[in-house]
């Protein structure tokens, strides 16, 4: 996938569409100290819940919560993420 920001649920679905639905999913964080986590929860809040959105925004925001830390991101994954 090209370097791009995934900013909407639709963009996330499109980015995942080509992968096997049974494939494990992980959240890779911290490029300088790459860790892998399971995803824990999906939640939705009003669009202005963080105080950064315009006060009149009624658009909801979907949140992906990091779960249990699994270990370190393997080198091939860090390479694919362009972190090495």
N, CA, C and O atoms as a GROMACS GRO file, in nm:
protein
  336
    1UNK      N    1   0.084  -0.118   0.000
    1UNK     CA    2   0.000   0.000   0.000
    1UNK      C    3   0.089   0.124   0.000
    1UNK      O    4   0.192   0.127   0.066
    2UNK      N    5   0.049   0.222  -0.071
    2UNK     CA    6   0.126   0.347  -0.079
    2UNK      C    7   0.121   0.420   0.054
    2UNK      O    8   0.033   0.395   0.137
    3UNK      N    9   0.215   0.510   0.074
    3UNK     CA   10   0.212   0.593   0.195
    3UNK      C   11   0.088   0.681   0.188
    3UNK      O   12   0.077   0.768   0.102
    4UNK      N   13  -0.002   0.658   0.276
    4UNK     CA   14  -0.126   0.734   0.279
    4UNK      C   15  -0.181   0.731   0.420
    4UNK      O   16  -0.149   0.642   0.499
    5UNK      N   17  -0.263   0.825   0.450
    5UNK     CA   18  -0.331   0.828   0.577
    5UNK      C   19  -0.467   0.762   0.560
    5UNK      O   20  -0.540   0.792   0.465
    6UNK      N   21  -0.500   0.674   0.650
    6UNK     CA   22  -0.633   0.612   0.651
    6UNK      C   23  -0.712   0.689   0.753
    6UNK      O   24  -0.690   0.676   0.874
    7UNK      N   25  -0.806   0.770   0.706
    7UNK     CA   26  -0.878   0.862   0.795
    7UNK      C   27  -1.024   0.826   0.816
    7UNK      O   28  -1.089   0.885   0.902
    8UNK      N   29  -1.076   0.730   0.739
    8UNK     CA   30  -1.217   0.696   0.753
    8UNK      C   31  -1.234   0.545   0.761
    8UNK      O   32  -1.146   0.469   0.722
    9UNK      N   33  -1.348   0.501   0.812
    9UNK     CA   34  -1.379   0.358   0.817
    9UNK      C   35  -1.378   0.301   0.676
    9UNK      O   36  -1.329   0.190   0.655
   10UNK      N   37  -1.432   0.374   0.579
   10UNK     CA   38  -1.433   0.328   0.441
   10UNK      C   39  -1.293   0.306   0.386
   10UNK      O   40  -1.268   0.207   0.317
   11UNK      N   41  -1.201   0.397   0.416
   11UNK     CA   42  -1.062   0.382   0.371
   11UNK      C   43  -0.996   0.262   0.438
   11UNK      O   44  -0.917   0.192   0.375
   12UNK      N   45  -1.028   0.237   0.566
   12UNK     CA   46  -0.974   0.120   0.635
   12UNK      C   47  -1.026  -0.008   0.572
   12UNK      O   48  -0.949  -0.102   0.548
   13UNK      N   49  -1.156  -0.013   0.546
   13UNK     CA   50  -1.214  -0.131   0.482
   13UNK      C   51  -1.150  -0.153   0.345
   13UNK      O   52  -1.116  -0.267   0.311
   14UNK      N   53  -1.134  -0.049   0.267
   14UNK     CA   54  -1.072  -0.061   0.135
   14UNK      C   55  -0.928  -0.109   0.146
   14UNK      O   56  -0.884  -0.189   0.063
   15UNK      N   57  -0.855  -0.062   0.246
   15UNK     CA   58  -0.715  -0.102   0.263
   15UNK      C   59  -0.704  -0.250   0.302
   15UNK      O   60  -0.605  -0.315   0.269
   16UNK      N   61  -0.804  -0.302   0.372
   16UNK     CA   62  -0.801  -0.441   0.418
   16UNK      C   63  -0.865  -0.538   0.320
   16UNK      O   64  -0.852  -0.659   0.334
   17UNK      N   65  -0.936  -0.486   0.220
   17UNK     CA   66  -1.016  -0.567   0.130
   17UNK      C   67  -0.939  -0.677   0.058
   17UNK      O   68  -0.996  -0.782   0.029
   18UNK      N   69  -0.812  -0.655   0.028
   18UNK     CA   70  -0.736  -0.753  -0.051
   18UNK      C   71  -0.676  -0.865   0.034
   18UNK      O   72  -0.617  -0.959  -0.020
   19UNK      N   73  -0.690  -0.858   0.167
   19UNK     CA   74  -0.631  -0.957   0.256
   19UNK      C   75  -0.733  -1.063   0.298
   19UNK      O   76  -0.854  -1.038   0.299
   20UNK      N   77  -0.683  -1.179   0.333
   20UNK     CA   78  -0.766  -1.290   0.380
   20UNK      C   79  -0.836  -1.248   0.509
   20UNK      O   80  -0.770  -1.209   0.605
   21UNK      N   81  -0.969  -1.256   0.514
   21UNK     CA   82  -1.042  -1.216   0.635
   21UNK      C   83  -1.004  -1.296   0.759
   21UNK      O   84  -1.029  -1.252   0.871
   22UNK      N   85  -0.945  -1.415   0.741
   22UNK     CA   86  -0.904  -1.497   0.854
   22UNK      C   87  -0.762  -1.466   0.901
   22UNK      O   88  -0.717  -1.522   1.001
   23UNK      N   89  -0.691  -1.377   0.831
   23UNK     CA   90  -0.553  -1.344   0.869
   23UNK      C   91  -0.551  -1.271   1.004
   23UNK      O   92  -0.640  -1.190   1.031
   24UNK      N   93  -0.453  -1.299   1.090
   24UNK     CA   94  -0.442  -1.227   1.217
   24UNK      C   95  -0.421  -1.078   1.191
   24UNK      O   96  -0.363  -1.039   1.089
   25UNK      N   97  -0.468  -0.995   1.281
   25UNK     CA   98  -0.450  -0.850   1.270
   25UNK      C   99  -0.375  -0.800   1.393
   25UNK      O  100  -0.401  -0.844   1.505
   26UNK      N  101  -0.283  -0.709   1.371
   26UNK     CA  102  -0.204  -0.651   1.479
   26UNK      C  103  -0.195  -0.501   1.458
   26UNK      O  104  -0.208  -0.452   1.346
   27UNK      N  105  -0.172  -0.429   1.564
   27UNK     CA  106  -0.147  -0.285   1.560
   27UNK      C  107   0.001  -0.266   1.587
   27UNK      O  108   0.049  -0.301   1.695
   28UNK      N  109   0.074  -0.211   1.491
   28UNK     CA  110   0.217  -0.185   1.508
   28UNK      C  111   0.233  -0.040   1.552
   28UNK      O  112   0.177   0.051   1.491
   29UNK      N  113   0.310  -0.020   1.660
   29UNK     CA  114   0.327   0.114   1.715
   29UNK      C  115   0.473   0.144   1.740
   29UNK      O  116   0.557   0.054   1.743
   30UNK      N  117   0.501   0.270   1.756
   30UNK     CA  118   0.633   0.320   1.797
   30UNK      C  119   0.746   0.276   1.704
   30UNK      O  120   0.819   0.182   1.736
   31UNK      N  121   0.761   0.343   1.589
   31UNK     CA  122   0.863   0.302   1.492
   31UNK      C  123   1.005   0.290   1.549
   31UNK      O  124   1.082   0.207   1.501
   32UNK      N  125   1.041   0.371   1.649
   32UNK     CA  126   1.177   0.363   1.704
   32UNK      C  127   1.194   0.246   1.800
   32UNK      O  128   1.307   0.204   1.827
   33UNK      N  129   1.086   0.192   1.852
   33UNK     CA  130   1.086   0.079   1.944
   33UNK      C  131   0.963  -0.003   1.908
   33UNK      O  132   0.867  -0.007   1.986
   34UNK      N  133   0.964  -0.070   1.790
   34UNK     CA  134   0.843  -0.126   1.730
   34UNK      C  135   0.782  -0.241   1.811
   34UNK      O  136   0.844  -0.346   1.830
   35UNK      N  137   0.661  -0.218   1.858
   35UNK     CA  138   0.586  -0.318   1.933
   35UNK      C  139   0.462  -0.357   1.855
   35UNK      O  140   0.410  -0.279   1.775
   36UNK      N  141   0.415  -0.480   1.878
   36UNK     CA  142   0.290  -0.523   1.815
   36UNK      C  143   0.188  -0.552   1.924
   36UNK      O  144   0.218  -0.612   2.027
   37UNK      N  145   0.066  -0.507   1.898
   37UNK     CA  146  -0.045  -0.526   1.991
   37UNK      C  147  -0.164  -0.588   1.918
   37UNK      O  148  -0.182  -0.568   1.798
   38UNK      N  149  -0.243  -0.662   1.992
   38UNK     CA  150  -0.372  -0.703   1.941
   38UNK      C  151  -0.463  -0.582   1.943
   38UNK      O  152  -0.438  -0.486   2.016
   39UNK      N  153  -0.569  -0.584   1.864
   39UNK     CA  154  -0.673  -0.482   1.875
   39UNK      C  155  -0.769  -0.528   1.982
   39UNK      O  156  -0.803  -0.647   1.989
   40UNK      N  157  -0.814  -0.436   2.067
   40UNK     CA  158  -0.900  -0.476   2.178
   40UNK      C  159  -1.046  -0.441   2.155
   40UNK      O  160  -1.133  -0.526   2.171
   41UNK      N  161  -1.072  -0.320   2.118
   41UNK     CA  162  -1.209  -0.273   2.108
   41UNK      C  163  -1.224  -0.175   1.992
   41UNK      O  164  -1.128  -0.113   1.947
   42UNK      N  165  -1.346  -0.165   1.948
   42UNK     CA  166  -1.385  -0.062   1.854
   42UNK      C  167  -1.493   0.018   1.926
   42UNK      O  168  -1.590  -0.038   1.977
   43UNK      N  169  -1.476   0.149   1.930
   43UNK     CA  170  -1.572   0.236   1.998
   43UNK      C  171  -1.604   0.354   1.909
   43UNK      O  172  -1.530   0.384   1.815
   44UNK      N  173  -1.714   0.419   1.938
   44UNK     CA  174  -1.757   0.534   1.860
   44UNK      C  175  -1.799   0.645   1.955
   44UNK      O  176  -1.868   0.620   2.054
   45UNK      N  177  -1.755   0.767   1.924
   45UNK     CA  178  -1.790   0.883   2.005
   45UNK      C  179  -1.837   0.995   1.912
   45UNK      O  180  -1.814   0.990   1.791
   46UNK      N  181  -1.903   1.095   1.968
   46UNK     CA  182  -1.934   1.212   1.884
   46UNK      C  183  -1.806   1.271   1.827
   46UNK      O  184  -1.700   1.258   1.887
   47UNK      N  185  -1.816   1.335   1.712
   47UNK     CA  186  -1.699   1.389   1.644
   47UNK      C  187  -1.623   1.493   1.723
   47UNK      O  188  -1.504   1.512   1.699
   48UNK      N  189  -1.687   1.562   1.816
   48UNK     CA  190  -1.618   1.666   1.891
   48UNK      C  191  -1.581   1.621   2.032
   48UNK      O  192  -1.557   1.705   2.119
   49UNK      N  193  -1.575   1.489   2.057
   49UNK     CA  194  -1.548   1.439   2.191
   49UNK      C  195  -1.407   1.474   2.241
   49UNK      O  196  -1.385   1.483   2.361
   50UNK      N  197  -1.312   1.493   2.149
   50UNK     CA  198  -1.176   1.524   2.192
   50UNK      C  199  -1.152   1.674   2.207
   50UNK      O  200  -1.043   1.714   2.248
   51UNK      N  201  -1.249   1.754   2.173
   51UNK     CA  202  -1.234   1.899   2.187
   51UNK      C  203  -1.158   1.963   2.073
   51UNK      O  204  -1.148   2.086   2.068
   52UNK      N  205  -1.104   1.882   1.979
   52UNK     CA  206  -1.027   1.937   1.867
   52UNK      C  207  -1.113   1.962   1.744
   52UNK      O  208  -1.074   2.038   1.655
   53UNK      N  209  -1.230   1.900   1.739
   53UNK     CA  210  -1.318   1.917   1.623
   53UNK      C  211  -1.402   2.042   1.642
   53UNK      O  212  -1.420   2.090   1.754
   54UNK      N  213  -1.454   2.094   1.534
   54UNK     CA  214  -1.543   2.210   1.547
   54UNK      C  215  -1.660   2.177   1.640
   54UNK      O  216  -1.711   2.064   1.639
   55UNK      N  217  -1.702   2.272   1.719
   55UNK     CA  218  -1.807   2.250   1.819
   55UNK      C  219  -1.937   2.202   1.757
   55UNK      O  220  -2.015   2.133   1.823
   56UNK      N  221  -1.964   2.238   1.632
   56UNK     CA  222  -2.089   2.199   1.570
   56UNK      C  223  -2.080   2.068   1.493
   56UNK      O  224  -2.173   2.033   1.420
   57UNK      N  225  -1.973   1.995   1.508
   57UNK     CA  226  -1.955   1.869   1.437
   57UNK      C  227  -2.036   1.759   1.504
   57UNK      O  228  -2.017   1.728   1.621
   58UNK      N  229  -2.127   1.700   1.427
   58UNK     CA  230  -2.206   1.588   1.477
   58UNK      C  231  -2.155   1.455   1.423
   58UNK      O  232  -2.210   1.350   1.456
   59UNK      N  233  -2.051   1.458   1.342
   59UNK     CA  234  -1.998   1.336   1.281
   59UNK      C  235  -1.932   1.249   1.388
   59UNK      O  236  -1.846   1.298   1.461
   60UNK      N  237  -1.970   1.123   1.398
   60UNK     CA  238  -1.906   1.034   1.496
   60UNK      C  239  -1.764   0.999   1.454
   60UNK      O  240  -1.728   1.007   1.336
   61UNK      N  241  -1.683   0.961   1.551
   61UNK     CA  242  -1.546   0.915   1.528
   61UNK      C  243  -1.536   0.772   1.579
   61UNK      O  244  -1.578   0.744   1.691
   62UNK      N  245  -1.483   0.680   1.497
   62UNK     CA  246  -1.464   0.541   1.536
   62UNK      C  247  -1.320   0.524   1.584
   62UNK      O  248  -1.226   0.569   1.519
   63UNK      N  249  -1.304   0.461   1.700
   63UNK     CA  250  -1.174   0.443   1.764
   63UNK      C  251  -1.137   0.295   1.765
   63UNK      O  252  -1.220   0.210   1.798
   64UNK      N  253  -1.012   0.263   1.731
   64UNK     CA  254  -0.958   0.128   1.743
   64UNK      C  255  -0.866   0.128   1.864
   64UNK      O  256  -0.766   0.200   1.867
   65UNK      N  257  -0.898   0.049   1.964
   65UNK     CA  258  -0.818   0.046   2.087
   65UNK      C  259  -0.713  -0.062   2.083
   65UNK      O  260  -0.740  -0.175   2.041
   66UNK      N  261  -0.592  -0.028   2.126
   66UNK     CA  262  -0.484  -0.126   2.135
   66UNK      C  263  -0.513  -0.221   2.251
   66UNK      O  264  -0.557  -0.180   2.358
   67UNK      N  265  -0.487  -0.348   2.227
   67UNK     CA  266  -0.507  -0.449   2.329
   67UNK      C  267  -0.374  -0.495   2.386
   67UNK      O  268  -0.279  -0.418   2.400
   68UNK      N  269  -0.370  -0.621   2.419
   68UNK     CA  270  -0.254  -0.683   2.481
   68UNK      C  271  -0.131  -0.672   2.391
   68UNK      O  272  -0.140  -0.691   2.269
   69UNK      N  273  -0.017  -0.641   2.452
   69UNK     CA  274   0.108  -0.637   2.375
   69UNK      C  275   0.151  -0.779   2.346
   69UNK      O  276   0.158  -0.863   2.437
   70UNK      N  277   0.178  -0.806   2.219
   70UNK     CA  278   0.215  -0.940   2.176
   70UNK      C  279   0.366  -0.958   2.177
   70UNK      O  280   0.416  -1.064   2.217
   71UNK      N  281   0.439  -0.858   2.136
   71UNK     CA  282   0.584  -0.868   2.128
   71UNK      C  283   0.636  -0.754   2.043
   71UNK      O  284   0.577  -0.647   2.037
   72UNK      N  285   0.749  -0.780   1.979
   72UNK     CA  286   0.811  -0.680   1.893
   72UNK      C  287   0.769  -0.703   1.749
   72UNK      O  288   0.745  -0.817   1.708
   73UNK      N  289   0.760  -0.597   1.673
   73UNK     CA  290   0.729  -0.608   1.531
   73UNK      C  291   0.845  -0.680   1.463
   73UNK      O  292   0.959  -0.637   1.476
   74UNK      N  293   0.817  -0.788   1.389
   74UNK     CA  294   0.925  -0.858   1.321
   74UNK      C  295   0.989  -0.770   1.213
   74UNK      O  296   0.923  -0.682   1.157
   75UNK      N  297   1.115  -0.794   1.185
   75UNK     CA  298   1.189  -0.713   1.088
   75UNK      C  299   1.118  -0.702   0.953
   75UNK      O  300   1.113  -0.592   0.898
   76UNK      N  301   1.063  -0.811   0.896
   76UNK     CA  302   0.994  -0.795   0.767
   76UNK      C  303   0.876  -0.699   0.775
   76UNK      O  304   0.849  -0.625   0.680
   77UNK      N  305   0.804  -0.699   0.887
   77UNK     CA  306   0.691  -0.606   0.903
   77UNK      C  307   0.742  -0.463   0.918
   77UNK      O  308   0.685  -0.371   0.860
   78UNK      N  309   0.849  -0.443   0.996
   78UNK     CA  310   0.908  -0.310   1.010
   78UNK      C  311   0.955  -0.258   0.874
   78UNK      O  312   0.939  -0.140   0.844
   79UNK      N  313   1.013  -0.346   0.793
   79UNK     CA  314   1.055  -0.308   0.658
   79UNK      C  315   0.935  -0.269   0.573
   79UNK      O  316   0.939  -0.168   0.502
   80UNK      N  317   0.828  -0.349   0.580
   80UNK     CA  318   0.708  -0.320   0.500
   80UNK      C  319   0.643  -0.188   0.543
   80UNK      O  320   0.585  -0.117   0.460
   81UNK      N  321   0.654  -0.155   0.671
   81UNK     CA  322   0.601  -0.029   0.722
   81UNK      C  323   0.696   0.088   0.698
   81UNK      O  324   0.666   0.202   0.732
   82UNK      N  325   0.812   0.057   0.640
   82UNK     CA  326   0.919   0.156   0.615
   82UNK      C  327   0.970   0.221   0.742
   82UNK      O  328   0.996   0.342   0.747
   83UNK      N  329   0.984   0.138   0.848
   83UNK     CA  330   1.034   0.186   0.977
   83UNK      C  331   1.183   0.155   0.992
   83UNK      O  332   1.245   0.200   1.089
   84UNK      N  333   1.242   0.079   0.899
   84UNK     CA  334   1.384   0.046   0.917
   84UNK      C  335   1.469   0.113   0.813
   84UNK      O  336   1.591   0.097   0.812
   0.00000   0.00000   0.00000
